[in-house]
Each structure stands twice: as C-alpha cells, then as structure tokens.
Amino acid sequence: TMSTGELGKSMSKPIASGNLYTGRFIVEYTLLNTLKATEFGVMWDREPVRMTGYYKFQPGKEFINSKSEVVKDRVDEPYIYGVFYRNTDPDGKQYFLYADDVLDLDRIEDNPQVYKVARLPSFPPTDQWTYFEMFFEGRDVPEEMVANKDFNLAIVFSSSKYGAEFEGAVGSTLYVDEVQVSYKK
C-alpha cells in the first residue's frame, strides 16, 4: 500500500492499496471514476469450489482514513477472496463487478448476479509462508450456464482490506504464492 501524495490527499484518496486480481484496469477512469477503474473477473467455464495458497503479510505502521487522519489502535489487514458471478444482467447486457460493489462482501450475496463467494474472516500478520484454504459457497449454479460461459470469476488479493475506501497503512505488504483454484467435476 502506497501514499498517493498531495494530489490523492486533496481528493480524499490518500492511499493506493496494492492489488492483484483477475480482470482489467481501465486507465481512463483512474481520476474521474476511480472505483470503476478496476473491472473484476474474467469469463469462466468451470464452477469453482475451493481456493488455496500461501501468503505473507505485514501491516504498515499507521492506519489512515480517507481524510488522511491517523486512526489509533487500528491495524491494516489484507484481503483475499473470490467471487463467481453472472456476466450478463437480466436484459442480456454485459455485467462486471467493480471496486464500488465487489468489496461489500458482507452484503454481496444480496446481489442477484453473485452465485458463489470464497473468503476468510482474517489473514493475521506473518513473516512465514502461511497456508490458506477457502471454499466457494452460495447458490446452486446451473451447469448449462457454466458450459455456456455465462459466469465470470474474480480472484482478488489486496494489501489493504479497505483500500477501495482509500483507507489503510502505507507500507502494508502482501505476498501470495502457489494459489490454486479447484473446480467441480
């Protein structure tokens, strides 16, 4: 997680969380519509059931909010998760999850496009490679829709869990390795 400098601070966006994800980054939205710059997910033809891997994480020293204020007693944390969702809306238009809706994981099951979510409640700081395992849970997925590639899979690794809200700690560092997604036969 890095500082965005005086310009970011003046726009109430003082940090930029480090992210690795399936999807694409839309450069032209970076300043005008920042949360739409990250388009999460790629077309997928298999139903995911489990995601495993290893991580190392160290939080930065001072957690800051979007007003650039230091929040005492708050420690940054990473986020690793997966979302399996329909890639067309009810009108047949192409559909994507963006930073302004994908991170509302407490309510993402309320989104009728979302079928499965994989997540863990926390990823404690560690200097050692630490194994993680999470399962995709949610609604039944129609096999014929999977075969027709009617779904996208978003896998996201973020060095600051609240980075989409421009909150986190400069210097927070997340490493991931040997990530695997297992699928339904």
C-alpha positions as CSV (number, residue, x, y, z in Angstrom):
1,T,0.0,0.0,0.0
2,M,1.4,3.3,-1.0
3,S,0.8,7.0,-0.5
4,T,-0.9,8.8,-3.4
5,G,0.9,12.1,-2.4
6,E,-0.6,15.5,-2.0
7,L,-2.9,15.1,-5.1
8,G,-4.5,12.0,-3.6
9,K,-4.7,13.6,-0.2
10,S,-6.6,16.6,-1.6
11,M,-9.1,14.2,-3.2
12,S,-9.7,12.2,0.0
13,K,-7.8,9.3,-1.6
14,P,-4.5,9.3,0.4
15,I,-3.5,5.7,-0.2
16,A,-3.5,3.2,-3.0
17,S,-3.8,-0.4,-2.0
18,G,-1.6,-3.0,-3.8
19,N,-3.9,-5.3,-5.7
20,L,-3.5,-8.4,-7.9
21,Y,-6.8,-9.6,-9.5
22,T,-8.4,-11.3,-12.4
23,G,-10.0,-8.7,-14.6
24,R,-8.7,-5.5,-16.1
25,F,-7.7,-2.0,-15.1
26,I,-9.3,0.8,-17.1
27,V,-6.8,3.7,-17.1
28,E,-9.1,6.4,-18.4
29,Y,-11.3,6.0,-15.2
30,T,-8.4,6.5,-12.8
31,L,-9.1,10.1,-11.9
32,L,-12.7,10.6,-12.9
33,N,-14.4,7.5,-11.6
34,T,-11.7,5.7,-9.6
35,L,-13.8,2.8,-8.3
36,K,-14.9,1.9,-11.9
37,A,-11.2,1.6,-13.0
38,T,-11.0,-1.9,-11.6
39,E,-13.2,-4.3,-13.5
40,F,-13.1,-7.6,-11.6
41,G,-13.5,-11.0,-13.2
42,V,-12.8,-13.0,-16.4
43,M,-15.1,-15.3,-18.3
44,W,-15.0,-18.8,-16.8
45,D,-16.3,-22.2,-17.9
46,R,-16.0,-24.2,-14.7
47,E,-17.6,-23.9,-11.3
48,P,-15.0,-23.1,-8.6
49,V,-15.3,-25.0,-5.3
50,R,-12.1,-24.2,-3.4
51,M,-9.1,-21.8,-3.4
52,T,-5.8,-22.5,-1.6
53,G,-2.4,-20.9,-1.4
54,Y,0.2,-19.3,0.8
55,Y,0.6,-15.7,2.0
56,K,2.9,-13.5,4.0
57,F,1.6,-10.1,5.3
58,Q,3.0,-7.3,7.3
59,P,0.9,-4.2,8.0
60,G,2.2,-0.6,7.6
61,K,2.9,1.4,10.8
62,E,0.0,3.9,10.8
63,F,-3.6,3.2,9.6
64,I,-5.0,6.3,8.0
65,N,-8.6,7.0,6.9
66,S,-9.8,8.8,3.7
67,K,-9.4,12.1,5.5
68,S,-5.7,11.4,6.0
69,E,-6.2,11.1,9.7
70,V,-4.2,8.5,11.7
71,V,-6.6,6.1,13.4
72,K,-5.0,4.9,16.6
73,D,-5.5,1.2,17.6
74,R,-6.5,0.2,14.1
75,V,-4.2,-2.2,12.2
76,D,-4.3,-2.7,8.4
77,E,-5.2,-6.2,7.1
78,P,-5.1,-7.8,3.7
79,Y,-8.0,-9.3,1.9
80,I,-8.0,-12.4,-0.3
81,Y,-11.3,-13.6,-1.8
82,G,-13.1,-15.0,-4.9
83,V,-16.5,-14.2,-6.4
84,F,-18.2,-16.3,-9.1
85,Y,-20.9,-14.2,-10.8
86,R,-23.2,-14.0,-13.9
87,N,-21.6,-11.9,-16.6
88,T,-24.8,-10.7,-18.2
89,D,-27.7,-8.8,-16.5
90,P,-31.4,-9.8,-16.9
91,D,-31.6,-7.6,-20.0
92,G,-28.7,-9.5,-21.6
93,K,-26.1,-6.7,-21.2
94,Q,-22.5,-7.4,-20.2
95,Y,-22.1,-7.2,-16.4
96,F,-19.0,-6.7,-14.3
97,L,-18.2,-6.2,-10.6
98,Y,-16.2,-3.1,-9.8
99,A,-14.4,-1.8,-6.6
100,D,-17.5,0.1,-5.5
101,D,-19.6,-3.1,-5.3
102,V,-17.3,-6.2,-5.1
103,L,-15.9,-5.2,-1.7
104,D,-19.2,-5.0,0.0
105,L,-18.7,-8.7,0.8
106,D,-20.9,-8.5,3.9
107,R,-23.8,-8.0,1.5
108,I,-22.6,-9.3,-1.8
109,E,-24.9,-12.3,-1.5
110,D,-27.8,-9.8,-1.9
111,N,-26.5,-9.1,-5.4
112,P,-28.6,-11.4,-7.7
113,Q,-25.7,-11.7,-10.1
114,V,-23.5,-13.4,-7.5
115,Y,-23.7,-17.1,-7.1
116,K,-20.6,-18.1,-5.1
117,V,-18.2,-16.3,-2.8
118,A,-14.9,-17.6,-1.1
119,R,-13.4,-15.7,1.8
120,L,-12.0,-16.0,5.2
121,P,-12.6,-13.6,8.1
122,S,-9.0,-12.7,8.6
123,F,-5.4,-13.1,7.5
124,P,-3.2,-12.4,10.5
125,P,0.2,-10.8,10.0
126,T,3.1,-13.3,9.5
127,D,6.6,-13.3,8.2
128,Q,6.3,-17.0,7.3
129,W,4.5,-18.5,4.3
130,T,1.1,-19.4,5.8
131,Y,-1.3,-21.7,4.1
132,F,-4.9,-20.6,3.5
133,E,-7.9,-22.5,2.2
134,M,-11.3,-21.2,1.4
135,F,-14.4,-22.6,-0.1
136,F,-16.8,-21.1,-2.7
137,E,-20.3,-21.0,-1.0
138,G,-23.6,-19.7,-2.2
139,R,-26.4,-20.6,-4.6
140,D,-26.6,-23.6,-6.9
141,V,-25.1,-23.0,-10.3
142,P,-26.9,-24.3,-13.4
143,E,-24.4,-26.5,-15.3
144,E,-25.7,-25.4,-18.7
145,M,-25.0,-21.8,-17.8
146,V,-21.4,-22.7,-16.8
147,A,-20.9,-24.6,-20.1
148,N,-22.2,-21.5,-22.0
149,K,-19.6,-19.3,-20.2
150,D,-22.3,-17.2,-18.6
151,F,-20.1,-16.6,-15.5
152,N,-17.0,-14.6,-14.5
153,L,-14.5,-15.5,-11.8
154,A,-12.9,-12.7,-9.8
155,I,-10.0,-13.6,-7.6
156,V,-8.6,-10.7,-5.6
157,F,-5.5,-10.1,-3.5
158,S,-5.3,-6.8,-1.7
159,S,-2.7,-5.4,0.7
160,S,-5.3,-3.2,2.4
161,K,-8.8,-4.6,3.0
162,Y,-10.4,-1.2,2.9
163,G,-8.3,0.1,0.0
164,A,-11.4,0.8,-2.1
165,E,-12.4,3.2,0.6
166,F,-8.9,4.7,0.5
167,E,-8.1,3.6,4.0
168,G,-5.1,1.6,5.0
169,A,-1.5,1.8,6.1
170,V,1.3,2.9,3.8
171,G,3.8,0.1,3.7
172,S,1.3,-2.8,4.2
173,T,2.8,-5.6,2.1
174,L,1.1,-8.8,1.0
175,Y,2.8,-11.7,-0.8
176,V,1.0,-14.7,-2.3
177,D,2.3,-17.9,-3.8
178,E,1.1,-21.2,-5.2
179,V,-2.5,-20.1,-5.5
180,Q,-4.8,-22.9,-6.8
181,V,-8.5,-22.9,-7.7
182,S,-10.2,-26.3,-7.6
183,Y,-13.4,-26.9,-9.7
184,K,-16.5,-29.1,-9.7
185,K,-16.1,-32.2,-11.8
